[in-house]
């Protein structure tokens, strides 16, 4: 699965996906750590197609979503299950941390 960039209009539908964990990567184009994390997020999406859907939200274009989920630092990864937040990771973490979230 490719990682899809979404905004406010698609967000609520995306996080309510059934039978999968949804990872949302809050990022900005100018953010160096976000660029470092991007390949890891893509790997997770490709390796866990049956378990996870992965989306990216540009905080500069979707400030309302950043405010709603209190994203103060980027990168921030928020995991959803049935529309509810199940985990929030701030900064760059090892791939295993994100894989652990998917396994919840």
N, CA, C and O atoms as a GROMACS GRO file, in nm:
protein
  416
    1UNK      N    1   0.084  -0.119   0.000
    1UNK     CA    2   0.000   0.000   0.000
    1UNK      C    3   0.088   0.124   0.000
    1UNK      O    4   0.189   0.131   0.071
    2UNK      N    5   0.050   0.219  -0.078
    2UNK     CA    6   0.118   0.347  -0.075
    2UNK      C    7   0.069   0.429   0.043
    2UNK      O    8  -0.042   0.410   0.093
    3UNK      N    9   0.153   0.518   0.087
    3UNK     CA   10   0.115   0.612   0.191
    3UNK      C   11   0.048   0.730   0.122
    3UNK      O   12   0.107   0.794   0.035
    4UNK      N   13  -0.075   0.758   0.163
    4UNK     CA   14  -0.152   0.863   0.097
    4UNK      C   15  -0.154   0.989   0.182
    4UNK      O   16  -0.174   0.983   0.303
    5UNK      N   17  -0.134   1.103   0.119
    5UNK     CA   18  -0.144   1.231   0.187
    5UNK      C   19  -0.291   1.272   0.188
    5UNK      O   20  -0.357   1.277   0.084
    6UNK      N   21  -0.341   1.301   0.308
    6UNK     CA   22  -0.481   1.340   0.322
    6UNK      C   23  -0.491   1.473   0.396
    6UNK      O   24  -0.397   1.518   0.460
    7UNK      N   25  -0.608   1.533   0.384
    7UNK     CA   26  -0.636   1.658   0.453
    7UNK      C   27  -0.764   1.645   0.533
    7UNK      O   28  -0.813   1.535   0.558
    8UNK      N   29  -0.816   1.756   0.574
    8UNK     CA   30  -0.933   1.761   0.659
    8UNK      C   31  -1.052   1.687   0.599
    8UNK      O   32  -1.124   1.617   0.670
    9UNK      N   33  -1.074   1.702   0.468
    9UNK     CA   34  -1.192   1.642   0.404
    9UNK      C   35  -1.192   1.490   0.408
    9UNK      O   36  -1.298   1.428   0.418
   10UNK      N   37  -1.075   1.429   0.400
   10UNK     CA   38  -1.066   1.282   0.395
   10UNK      C   39  -1.038   1.220   0.532
   10UNK      O   40  -1.052   1.099   0.548
   11UNK      N   41  -0.999   1.301   0.628
   11UNK     CA   42  -0.942   1.250   0.752
   11UNK      C   43  -1.038   1.161   0.831
   11UNK      O   44  -1.002   1.049   0.865
   12UNK      N   45  -1.158   1.209   0.860
   12UNK     CA   46  -1.249   1.133   0.946
   12UNK      C   47  -1.285   0.998   0.886
   12UNK      O   48  -1.295   0.899   0.959
   13UNK      N   49  -1.304   0.994   0.757
   13UNK     CA   50  -1.333   0.865   0.692
   13UNK      C   51  -1.211   0.772   0.700
   13UNK      O   52  -1.226   0.653   0.725
   14UNK      N   53  -1.093   0.827   0.679
   14UNK     CA   54  -0.970   0.746   0.680
   14UNK      C   55  -0.946   0.681   0.816
   14UNK      O   56  -0.909   0.564   0.823
   15UNK      N   57  -0.965   0.755   0.926
   15UNK     CA   58  -0.933   0.699   1.057
   15UNK      C   59  -1.039   0.601   1.107
   15UNK      O   60  -1.016   0.531   1.206
   16UNK      N   61  -1.152   0.594   1.041
   16UNK     CA   62  -1.258   0.503   1.081
   16UNK      C   63  -1.258   0.373   1.002
   16UNK      O   64  -1.358   0.301   1.001
   17UNK      N   65  -1.148   0.344   0.937
   17UNK     CA   66  -1.138   0.220   0.860
   17UNK      C   67  -1.156   0.101   0.954
   17UNK      O   68  -1.100   0.098   1.063
   18UNK      N   69  -1.233   0.005   0.910
   18UNK     CA   70  -1.262  -0.113   0.992
   18UNK      C   71  -1.156  -0.220   0.969
   18UNK      O   72  -1.099  -0.231   0.861
   19UNK      N   73  -1.130  -0.297   1.072
   19UNK     CA   74  -1.042  -0.416   1.066
   19UNK      C   75  -0.895  -0.384   1.047
   19UNK      O   76  -0.816  -0.476   1.023
   20UNK      N   77  -0.855  -0.258   1.057
   20UNK     CA   78  -0.714  -0.223   1.044
   20UNK      C   79  -0.681  -0.113   1.142
   20UNK      O   80  -0.766  -0.033   1.182
   21UNK      N   81  -0.554  -0.110   1.181
   21UNK     CA   82  -0.502   0.006   1.253
   21UNK      C   83  -0.469   0.110   1.149
   21UNK      O   84  -0.420   0.077   1.041
   22UNK      N   85  -0.495   0.235   1.178
   22UNK     CA   86  -0.463   0.345   1.088
   22UNK      C   87  -0.352   0.428   1.153
   22UNK      O   88  -0.370   0.482   1.262
   23UNK      N   89  -0.239   0.438   1.084
   23UNK     CA   90  -0.130   0.524   1.130
   23UNK      C   91  -0.136   0.654   1.053
   23UNK      O   92  -0.144   0.653   0.930
   24UNK      N   93  -0.130   0.766   1.124
   24UNK     CA   94  -0.129   0.896   1.059
   24UNK      C   95   0.001   0.966   1.099
   24UNK      O   96   0.028   0.988   1.216
   25UNK      N   97   0.078   1.001   0.997
   25UNK     CA   98   0.206   1.069   1.015
   25UNK      C   99   0.183   1.218   0.995
   25UNK      O  100   0.162   1.264   0.883
   26UNK      N  101   0.189   1.294   1.105
   26UNK     CA  102   0.179   1.440   1.097
   26UNK      C  103   0.319   1.492   1.069
   26UNK      O  104   0.411   1.467   1.147
   27UNK      N  105   0.335   1.565   0.959
   27UNK     CA  106   0.467   1.605   0.912
   27UNK      C  107   0.461   1.744   0.847
   27UNK      O  108   0.354   1.804   0.836
   28UNK      N  109   0.578   1.793   0.806
   28UNK     CA  110   0.587   1.915   0.725
   28UNK      C  111   0.700   1.893   0.624
   28UNK      O  112   0.797   1.823   0.652
   29UNK      N  113   0.686   1.955   0.507
   29UNK     CA  114   0.787   1.940   0.402
   29UNK      C  115   0.924   1.991   0.445
   29UNK      O  116   1.026   1.941   0.398
   30UNK      N  117   0.928   2.090   0.533
   30UNK     CA  118   1.054   2.152   0.576
   30UNK      C  119   1.120   2.080   0.692
   30UNK      O  120   1.229   2.119   0.735
   31UNK      N  121   1.057   1.976   0.744
   31UNK     CA  122   1.101   1.907   0.866
   31UNK      C  123   1.202   1.796   0.834
   31UNK      O  124   1.168   1.695   0.773
   32UNK      N  125   1.327   1.817   0.876
   32UNK     CA  126   1.433   1.718   0.853
   32UNK      C  127   1.404   1.583   0.916
   32UNK      O  128   1.415   1.481   0.848
   33UNK      N  129   1.368   1.578   1.046
   33UNK     CA  130   1.335   1.450   1.107
   33UNK      C  131   1.218   1.378   1.038
   33UNK      O  132   1.215   1.255   1.032
   34UNK      N  133   1.122   1.455   0.987
   34UNK     CA  134   1.010   1.395   0.914
   34UNK      C  135   1.060   1.322   0.790
   34UNK      O  136   1.014   1.213   0.757
   35UNK      N  137   1.154   1.385   0.720
   35UNK     CA  138   1.212   1.323   0.600
   35UNK      C  139   1.290   1.198   0.636
   35UNK      O  140   1.291   1.102   0.559
   36UNK      N  141   1.354   1.197   0.752
   36UNK     CA  142   1.428   1.078   0.796
   36UNK      C  143   1.334   0.964   0.831
   36UNK      O  144   1.367   0.847   0.809
   37UNK      N  145   1.218   0.995   0.886
   37UNK     CA  146   1.122   0.893   0.927
   37UNK      C  147   1.042   0.837   0.809
   37UNK      O  148   0.996   0.723   0.815
   38UNK      N  149   1.026   0.914   0.703
   38UNK     CA  150   0.939   0.876   0.591
   38UNK      C  151   0.970   0.737   0.535
   38UNK      O  152   0.875   0.661   0.513
   39UNK      N  153   1.096   0.698   0.511
   39UNK     CA  154   1.121   0.563   0.457
   39UNK      C  155   1.076   0.452   0.552
   39UNK      O  156   1.031   0.347   0.507
   40UNK      N  157   1.087   0.475   0.681
   40UNK     CA  158   1.042   0.376   0.779
   40UNK      C  159   0.891   0.360   0.772
   40UNK      O  160   0.840   0.248   0.774
   41UNK      N  161   0.820   0.470   0.762
   41UNK     CA  162   0.674   0.467   0.754
   41UNK      C  163   0.630   0.396   0.626
   41UNK      O  164   0.534   0.319   0.627
   42UNK      N  165   0.701   0.421   0.515
   42UNK     CA  166   0.669   0.353   0.389
   42UNK      C  167   0.693   0.203   0.401
   42UNK      O  168   0.613   0.124   0.351
   43UNK      N  169   0.800   0.164   0.465
   43UNK     CA  170   0.828   0.021   0.486
   43UNK      C  171   0.717  -0.046   0.565
   43UNK      O  172   0.671  -0.154   0.530
   44UNK      N  173   0.676   0.019   0.671
   44UNK     CA  174   0.569  -0.037   0.754
   44UNK      C  175   0.442  -0.055   0.672
   44UNK      O  176   0.375  -0.157   0.682
   45UNK      N  177   0.409   0.045   0.589
   45UNK     CA  178   0.290   0.036   0.504
   45UNK      C  179   0.301  -0.083   0.408
   45UNK      O  180   0.204  -0.157   0.390
   46UNK      N  181   0.417  -0.100   0.347
   46UNK     CA  182   0.436  -0.208   0.249
   46UNK      C  183   0.438  -0.346   0.314
   46UNK      O  184   0.386  -0.442   0.257
   47UNK      N  185   0.496  -0.356   0.431
   47UNK     CA  186   0.514  -0.486   0.496
   47UNK      C  187   0.391  -0.531   0.576
   47UNK      O  188   0.384  -0.647   0.615
   48UNK      N  189   0.297  -0.443   0.599
   48UNK     CA  190   0.182  -0.475   0.684
   48UNK      C  191   0.050  -0.440   0.618
   48UNK      O  192  -0.041  -0.389   0.684
   49UNK      N  193   0.038  -0.466   0.491
   49UNK     CA  194  -0.079  -0.427   0.414
   49UNK      C  195  -0.209  -0.479   0.476
   49UNK      O  196  -0.310  -0.410   0.474
   50UNK      N  197  -0.207  -0.599   0.530
   50UNK     CA  198  -0.328  -0.659   0.587
   50UNK      C  199  -0.366  -0.602   0.723
   50UNK      O  200  -0.480  -0.616   0.767
   51UNK      N  201  -0.270  -0.538   0.791
   51UNK     CA  202  -0.292  -0.492   0.928
   51UNK      C  203  -0.310  -0.342   0.943
   51UNK      O  204  -0.371  -0.296   1.039
   52UNK      N  205  -0.257  -0.265   0.847
   52UNK     CA  206  -0.248  -0.120   0.870
   52UNK      C  207  -0.275  -0.041   0.742
   52UNK      O  208  -0.243  -0.085   0.631
   53UNK      N  209  -0.333   0.076   0.761
   53UNK     CA  210  -0.342   0.177   0.655
   53UNK      C  211  -0.261   0.296   0.706
   53UNK      O  212  -0.270   0.333   0.823
   54UNK      N  213  -0.184   0.356   0.617
   54UNK     CA  214  -0.096   0.464   0.657
   54UNK      C  215  -0.126   0.589   0.576
   54UNK      O  216  -0.136   0.585   0.453
   55UNK      N  217  -0.141   0.700   0.647
   55UNK     CA  218  -0.169   0.829   0.585
   55UNK      C  219  -0.073   0.934   0.640
   55UNK      O  220  -0.016   0.917   0.748
   56UNK      N  221  -0.057   1.040   0.564
   56UNK     CA  222   0.026   1.153   0.607
   56UNK      C  223  -0.061   1.278   0.605
   56UNK      O  224  -0.144   1.297   0.517
   57UNK      N  225  -0.040   1.364   0.706
   57UNK     CA  226  -0.110   1.491   0.714
   57UNK      C  227  -0.004   1.601   0.725
   57UNK      O  228   0.077   1.602   0.818
   58UNK      N  229  -0.005   1.692   0.629
   58UNK     CA  230   0.086   1.805   0.630
   58UNK      C  231   0.031   1.909   0.728
   58UNK      O  232  -0.078   1.964   0.707
   59UNK      N  233   0.106   1.935   0.834
   59UNK     CA  234   0.054   2.025   0.938
   59UNK      C  235   0.037   2.168   0.889
   59UNK      O  236  -0.045   2.242   0.943
   60UNK      N  237   0.114   2.207   0.789
   60UNK     CA  238   0.102   2.343   0.736
   60UNK      C  239  -0.025   2.360   0.655
   60UNK      O  240  -0.076   2.472   0.642
   61UNK      N  241  -0.076   2.251   0.600
   61UNK     CA  242  -0.198   2.258   0.518
   61UNK      C  243  -0.323   2.216   0.595
   61UNK      O  244  -0.435   2.242   0.551
   62UNK      N  245  -0.304   2.151   0.709
   62UNK     CA  246  -0.418   2.100   0.787
   62UNK      C  247  -0.401   2.137   0.934
   62UNK      O  248  -0.396   2.049   1.021
   63UNK      N  249  -0.392   2.266   0.960
   63UNK     CA  250  -0.370   2.313   1.097
   63UNK      C  251  -0.482   2.271   1.192
   63UNK      O  252  -0.458   2.246   1.310
   64UNK      N  253  -0.604   2.263   1.140
   64UNK     CA  254  -0.717   2.224   1.225
   64UNK      C  255  -0.697   2.083   1.282
   64UNK      O  256  -0.727   2.058   1.399
   65UNK      N  257  -0.645   1.992   1.200
   65UNK     CA  258  -0.619   1.856   1.248
   65UNK      C  259  -0.506   1.854   1.350
   65UNK      O  260  -0.512   1.781   1.448
   66UNK      N  261  -0.405   1.935   1.327
   66UNK     CA  262  -0.294   1.944   1.423
   66UNK      C  263  -0.344   1.993   1.557
   66UNK      O  264  -0.302   1.943   1.662
   67UNK      N  265  -0.433   2.090   1.555
   67UNK     CA  266  -0.490   2.143   1.679
   67UNK      C  267  -0.581   2.040   1.745
   67UNK      O  268  -0.577   2.023   1.867
   68UNK      N  269  -0.662   1.971   1.666
   68UNK     CA  270  -0.755   1.872   1.721
   68UNK      C  271  -0.682   1.763   1.798
   68UNK      O  272  -0.729   1.719   1.903
   69UNK      N  273  -0.567   1.719   1.745
   69UNK     CA  274  -0.492   1.610   1.808
   69UNK      C  275  -0.370   1.658   1.885
   69UNK      O  276  -0.283   1.579   1.922
   70UNK      N  277  -0.365   1.789   1.910
   70UNK     CA  278  -0.259   1.850   1.992
   70UNK      C  279  -0.120   1.810   1.945
   70UNK      O  280  -0.035   1.770   2.025
   71UNK      N  281  -0.098   1.822   1.816
   71UNK     CA  282   0.033   1.794   1.758
   71UNK      C  283   0.118   1.919   1.777
   71UNK      O  284   0.098   2.020   1.709
   72UNK      N  285   0.211   1.912   1.870
   72UNK     CA  286   0.296   2.026   1.903
   72UNK      C  287   0.436   2.013   1.843
   72UNK      O  288   0.505   2.113   1.821
   73UNK      N  289   0.478   1.889   1.816
   73UNK     CA  290   0.610   1.861   1.759
   73UNK      C  291   0.593   1.761   1.646
   73UNK      O  292   0.501   1.679   1.646
   74UNK      N  293   0.682   1.770   1.549
   74UNK     CA  294   0.678   1.675   1.439
   74UNK      C  295   0.814   1.613   1.420
   74UNK      O  296   0.916   1.675   1.451
   75UNK      N  297   0.818   1.491   1.371
   75UNK     CA  298   0.704   1.409   1.332
   75UNK      C  299   0.627   1.358   1.454
   75UNK      O  300   0.685   1.331   1.560
   76UNK      N  301   0.498   1.344   1.436
   76UNK     CA  302   0.412   1.279   1.534
   76UNK      C  303   0.332   1.173   1.459
   76UNK      O  304   0.270   1.202   1.357
   77UNK      N  305   0.334   1.052   1.511
   77UNK     CA  306   0.256   0.942   1.454
   77UNK      C  307   0.143   0.913   1.552
   77UNK      O  308   0.167   0.887   1.670
   78UNK      N  309   0.021   0.918   1.502
   78UNK     CA  310  -0.095   0.883   1.584
   78UNK      C  311  -0.160   0.761   1.522
   78UNK      O  312  -0.187   0.756   1.402
   79UNK      N  313  -0.186   0.661   1.608
   79UNK     CA  314  -0.250   0.537   1.563
   79UNK      C  315  -0.396   0.539   1.607
   79UNK      O  316  -0.429   0.577   1.720
   80UNK      N  317  -0.483   0.497   1.516
   80UNK     CA  318  -0.626   0.492   1.541
   80UNK      C  319  -0.677   0.351   1.518
   80UNK      O  320  -0.626   0.279   1.431
   81UNK      N  321  -0.776   0.311   1.595
   81UNK     CA  322  -0.848   0.186   1.573
   81UNK      C  323  -0.995   0.220   1.587
   81UNK      O  324  -1.038   0.267   1.693
   82UNK      N  325  -1.072   0.196   1.483
   82UNK     CA  326  -1.215   0.229   1.482
   82UNK      C  327  -1.240   0.375   1.518
   82UNK      O  328  -1.336   0.407   1.588
   83UNK      N  329  -1.152   0.463   1.471
   83UNK     CA  330  -1.168   0.606   1.491
   83UNK      C  331  -1.117   0.660   1.623
   83UNK      O  332  -1.120   0.781   1.646
   84UNK      N  333  -1.070   0.573   1.711
   84UNK     CA  334  -1.021   0.614   1.843
   84UNK      C  335  -0.868   0.610   1.846
   84UNK      O  336  -0.807   0.520   1.790
   85UNK      N  337  -0.808   0.708   1.912
   85UNK     CA  338  -0.663   0.710   1.927
   85UNK      C  339  -0.621   0.596   2.020
   85UNK      O  340  -0.671   0.583   2.131
   86UNK      N  341  -0.527   0.513   1.971
   86UNK     CA  342  -0.476   0.404   2.055
   86UNK      C  343  -0.329   0.426   2.093
   86UNK      O  344  -0.279   0.363   2.186
   87UNK      N  345  -0.261   0.514   2.022
   87UNK     CA  346  -0.121   0.542   2.053
   87UNK      C  347  -0.079   0.673   1.987
   87UNK      O  348  -0.134   0.714   1.885
   88UNK      N  349   0.021   0.737   2.048
   88UNK     CA  350   0.077   0.860   1.992
   88UNK      C  351   0.227   0.858   2.020
   88UNK      O  352   0.269   0.849   2.135
   89UNK      N  353   0.306   0.867   1.915
   89UNK     CA  354   0.451   0.869   1.926
   89UNK      C  355   0.503   1.000   1.868
   89UNK      O  356   0.469   1.036   1.756
   90UNK      N  357   0.586   1.069   1.945
   90UNK     CA  358   0.641   1.198   1.902
   90UNK      C  359   0.789   1.180   1.876
   90UNK      O  360   0.861   1.121   1.957
   91UNK      N  361   0.834   1.232   1.763
   91UNK     CA  362   0.975   1.220   1.727
   91UNK      C  363   1.003   1.091   1.653
   91UNK      O  364   0.913   1.012   1.625
   92UNK      N  365   1.129   1.071   1.621
   92UNK     CA  366   1.169   0.950   1.548
   92UNK      C  367   1.190   0.838   1.648
   92UNK      O  368   1.265   0.851   1.745
   93UNK      N  369   1.123   0.727   1.622
   93UNK     CA  370   1.136   0.608   1.705
   93UNK      C  371   1.183   0.493   1.616
   93UNK      O  372   1.170   0.500   1.494
   94UNK      N  373   1.237   0.387   1.676
   94UNK     CA  374   1.273   0.270   1.595
   94UNK      C  375   1.149   0.208   1.531
   94UNK      O  376   1.038   0.217   1.583
   95UNK      N  377   1.171   0.146   1.418
   95UNK     CA  378   1.063   0.082   1.343
   95UNK      C  379   0.981  -0.012   1.432
   95UNK      O  380   0.859  -0.021   1.418
   96UNK      N  381   1.047  -0.080   1.524
   96UNK     CA  382   0.980  -0.177   1.611
   96UNK      C  383   0.872  -0.112   1.698
   96UNK      O  384   0.774  -0.177   1.732
   97UNK      N  385   0.890   0.013   1.732
   97UNK     CA  386   0.790   0.083   1.812
   97UNK      C  387   0.658   0.093   1.735
   97UNK      O  388   0.551   0.066   1.789
   98UNK      N  389   0.668   0.132   1.608
   98UNK     CA  390   0.548   0.145   1.525
   98UNK      C  391   0.488   0.008   1.495
   98UNK      O  392   0.366  -0.007   1.491
   99UNK      N  393   0.572  -0.091   1.475
   99UNK     CA  394   0.521  -0.227   1.452
   99UNK      C  395   0.450  -0.279   1.576
   99UNK      O  396   0.351  -0.353   1.566
  100UNK      N  397   0.499  -0.241   1.693
  100UNK     CA  398   0.433  -0.280   1.818
  100UNK      C  399   0.294  -0.220   1.830
  100UNK      O  400   0.203  -0.285   1.882
  101UNK      N  401   0.278  -0.099   1.783
  101UNK     CA  402   0.147  -0.034   1.785
  101UNK      C  403   0.049  -0.112   1.696
  101UNK      O  404  -0.066  -0.134   1.734
  102UNK      N  405   0.096  -0.152   1.580
  102UNK     CA  406   0.010  -0.226   1.486
  102UNK      C  407  -0.036  -0.356   1.547
  102UNK      O  408  -0.148  -0.402   1.522
  103UNK      N  409   0.050  -0.416   1.628
  103UNK     CA  410   0.017  -0.545   1.689
  103UNK      C  411  -0.081  -0.537   1.804
  103UNK      O  412  -0.127  -0.640   1.853
  104UNK      N  413  -0.114  -0.414   1.850
  104UNK     CA  414  -0.206  -0.398   1.963
  104UNK      C  415  -0.344  -0.448   1.930
  104UNK      O  416  -0.434  -0.442   2.013
   0.00000   0.00000   0.00000
